[in-house]
Amino acid sequence: MLIIGIAGGTGSGKTTVVRKIIESLPAEEVAVIPQDSYYKDSSHMPLEERLQQNFDEPRAFEWELIEKQLMELKQGKSIEQPIYSYLTCSRSDETIKVDPKKVVIVEGILVLTDERLRNMMDIKVFVDADADERLIRVISRDCVERGRTVQMVIDRYEKVLKPMHNIHIEPTKKYADLIIPQGGNNNVAIDVLTNFIAGKLIRKQ
């Protein structure tokens, strides 16, 4: 099993990079583990308090569960991946079954933060993008998918996303084996990554 960690700021283009990796490999060979699925459950809190939480710092995630389930996949076991709702800021009672695959992609803003998780990865990638481009993508996404207004997104960006990016996300770039500038638009860097993955898979056979 090849474990790939893909980090980067909110709206940097991580999803695009993941999609292009999947498209480059044979069908049914890739499993994706989104870090967002492992936000700590806040269902015990009033909704207004849940919505005010800081989702862009390491304390927001249940690291032990990510590491436990990733190790289970490495051992050839299936896992029940949590489902997290941004609308209610809580975990669903339902889960998603994920089977072991030749390639497992762990994707999220802070996946390179935790040393134990980093040590489980074969390749560590940081997807980089201009701050203005990231903000535009976040506005487009959050207004459509998360029911927020443009002003709500901008306020959150200024108060939380930008400072948390500088404090927690940007510094993890130093742990990356490969940095992809220009986000998902950098086809050359993505080709280098996918060719490297393909070569690793061939050598593991």
C-alpha positions as MATLAB code, in Angstrom:
seq = 'MLIIGIAGGTGSGKTTVVRKIIESLPAEEVAVIPQDSYYKDSSHMPLEERLQQNFDEPRAFEWELIEKQLMELKQGKSIEQPIYSYLTCSRSDETIKVDPKKVVIVEGILVLTDERLRNMMDIKVFVDADADERLIRVISRDCVERGRTVQMVIDRYEKVLKPMHNIHIEPTKKYADLIIPQGGNNNVAIDVLTNFIAGKLIRKQ';
ca = [
       0.000    0.000    0.000;
       1.206    3.477   -0.930;
       0.045    6.246    1.424;
       0.042    9.790    0.047;
      -0.515   12.835    2.235;
      -1.845   15.928    0.480;
      -1.968   19.134    2.519;
      -2.456   22.805    1.700;
      -4.579   25.790    2.589;
      -8.329   25.952    2.256;
      -9.162   26.508   -1.412;
      -5.621   25.722   -2.594;
      -6.709   23.083   -5.112;
      -6.152   19.882   -3.104;
      -9.362   18.320   -4.422;
      -8.280   18.943   -8.015;
      -4.899   17.340   -7.392;
      -6.569   14.312   -5.781;
      -8.981   13.975   -8.715;
      -6.134   14.067  -11.228;
      -4.219   11.400   -9.298;
      -7.297    9.168   -9.294;
      -7.811    9.720  -13.023;
      -4.199    8.730  -13.714;
      -4.486    5.316  -12.034;
      -6.502    2.186  -12.839;
     -10.048    2.206  -11.500;
     -10.636    0.829   -8.000;
      -6.988    1.226   -6.942;
      -7.383    4.404   -4.865;
      -9.078    5.193   -1.555;
      -9.378    8.785   -0.324;
      -9.430    9.620    3.375;
     -10.563   13.258    3.813;
      -9.293   14.794    7.031;
     -12.552   16.765    7.217;
     -14.352   13.517    8.099;
     -12.435   13.409   11.372;
     -13.492   16.683   12.952;
     -14.371   16.087   16.586;
     -18.081   15.571   17.104;
     -19.784   18.668   18.556;
     -23.360   17.427   18.700;
     -23.401   17.975   22.476;
     -23.037   21.741   21.950;
     -25.751   24.258   20.951;
     -25.729   24.899   17.179;
     -24.662   28.546   17.577;
     -21.586   27.459   19.543;
     -20.764   24.754   17.007;
     -20.791   27.284   14.188;
     -18.313   29.502   16.049;
     -15.697   26.779   16.452;
     -12.244   27.092   14.973;
     -12.039   24.344   12.331;
      -8.567   25.343   11.139;
      -6.390   24.326   14.056;
      -4.993   20.913   14.996;
      -7.194   20.604   18.103;
     -10.292   20.418   15.886;
      -9.413   16.903   14.671;
      -9.530   13.457   16.232;
      -5.994   12.456   15.283;
      -6.063    9.146   17.125;
      -8.968    7.913   15.010;
      -7.323    8.952   11.720;
      -4.128    7.128   12.668;
      -5.980    4.054   13.955;
      -8.045    3.685   10.785;
      -5.099    4.332    8.484;
      -3.143    1.605   10.298;
      -6.097   -0.759    9.905;
      -6.105   -0.120    6.151;
      -2.362   -0.875    6.048;
      -3.119   -4.150    7.813;
      -5.618   -5.051    5.103;
      -8.735   -4.310    7.135;
     -11.762   -2.290    6.022;
     -12.742    0.767    8.070;
     -15.917    2.694    8.833;
     -15.030    6.280    7.927;
     -16.994    8.961    9.822;
     -19.298   11.375    8.016;
     -19.134   15.015    9.149;
     -21.750   17.627    8.271;
     -20.723   21.267    7.859;
     -24.355   22.315    8.076;
     -24.857   20.894   11.579;
     -21.163   20.800   12.607;
     -21.616   17.273   13.912;
     -20.964   13.682   12.917;
     -23.629   11.559   11.319;
     -24.704    8.272   12.881;
     -23.892    6.703    9.520;
     -20.406    5.868    8.249;
     -18.755    5.027    4.909;
     -17.072    1.668    4.466;
     -13.584    2.049    2.980;
     -11.679   -1.002    1.793;
      -7.868   -1.270    1.569;
      -6.473   -0.153   -1.802;
      -3.080   -0.023   -3.461;
      -3.070    3.765   -3.017;
      -4.560    5.607   -0.040;
      -4.692    9.405   -0.208;
      -5.005   11.274    3.091;
      -6.136   14.781    2.171;
      -6.729   17.856    4.303;
      -5.437   21.232    5.416;
      -3.415   19.889    8.339;
      -2.484   16.303    7.433;
       1.228   17.145    7.668;
       0.881   18.609   11.173;
       0.941   15.385   13.162;
       4.317   13.607   13.269;
       2.844   10.130   13.727;
       0.610   10.597   10.711;
       3.504   11.974    8.639;
       5.582    8.917    9.483;
       2.901    6.679    7.988;
       3.087    8.445    4.629;
       5.210    7.343    1.680;
       4.843   10.692   -0.113;
       4.026   14.067    1.441;
       2.630   16.797   -0.834;
       1.811   20.452   -0.153;
      -0.544   22.154   -2.618;
       0.243   25.863   -2.693;
      -1.800   28.739   -4.128;
      -2.008   32.516   -3.978;
      -4.057   33.792   -1.032;
      -6.458   35.744   -3.269;
      -7.118   32.666   -5.401;
      -7.817   30.600   -2.309;
     -10.272   33.195   -1.005;
     -12.194   33.239   -4.288;
     -12.487   29.441   -4.238;
     -13.589   29.429   -0.603;
     -16.308   31.997   -1.328;
     -17.582   29.969   -4.287;
     -17.568   26.709   -2.330;
     -18.972   27.880    1.004;
     -21.832   29.864   -0.520;
     -22.960   26.893   -2.610;
     -22.133   23.902   -0.400;
     -22.336   25.290    3.129;
     -25.116   27.851    2.933;
     -22.989   30.860    3.879;
     -23.234   34.401    2.548;
     -20.292   36.127    0.868;
     -19.900   38.453    3.849;
     -19.914   35.509    6.277;
     -17.125   33.846    4.296;
     -15.032   37.023    4.112;
     -15.449   37.685    7.841;
     -14.416   34.111    8.650;
     -11.454   34.357    6.285;
     -10.142   37.504    7.981;
     -10.756   36.334   11.552;
      -9.920   32.639   11.302;
      -8.765   31.232    7.961;
      -5.965   33.685    7.223;
      -4.347   33.741   10.692;
      -4.747   29.960   11.124;
      -3.199   29.392    7.706;
      -0.155   31.433    8.686;
       0.174   29.808   12.125;
      -0.665   26.156   11.450;
      -0.858   25.314    7.736;
       1.906   27.252    5.971;
       4.640   25.984    8.350;
       3.881   22.342    7.418;
       5.192   23.052    3.923;
       8.661   22.231    5.278;
       7.633   18.593    5.729;
       6.557   18.132    2.102;
       8.509   15.977   -0.333;
       6.832   17.846   -3.191;
       5.305   21.340   -3.297;
       2.797   22.028   -6.075;
       2.609   25.785   -6.791;
      -0.502   27.222   -8.517;
      -2.687   24.555   -6.972;
      -4.557   22.198   -9.260;
      -3.574   24.211  -12.343;
       0.053   23.053  -12.272;
      -0.186   20.137  -14.688;
       3.591   19.682  -14.892;
       3.955   19.160  -11.132;
       0.897   16.897  -11.047;
       2.359   14.823  -13.904;
       5.607   14.477  -11.946;
       3.607   13.291   -8.923;
       1.419   10.816  -10.821;
       4.425    9.372  -12.681;
       6.241    8.948   -9.370;
       3.225    7.143   -7.903;
       2.939    4.877  -10.942;
       6.643    4.013  -10.685;
       6.329    3.223   -6.980;
       3.387    0.902   -7.658;
       5.308   -0.958  -10.349;
       8.255   -1.506   -7.979;
       5.917   -2.766   -5.234;
       4.441   -5.463   -7.497;
];
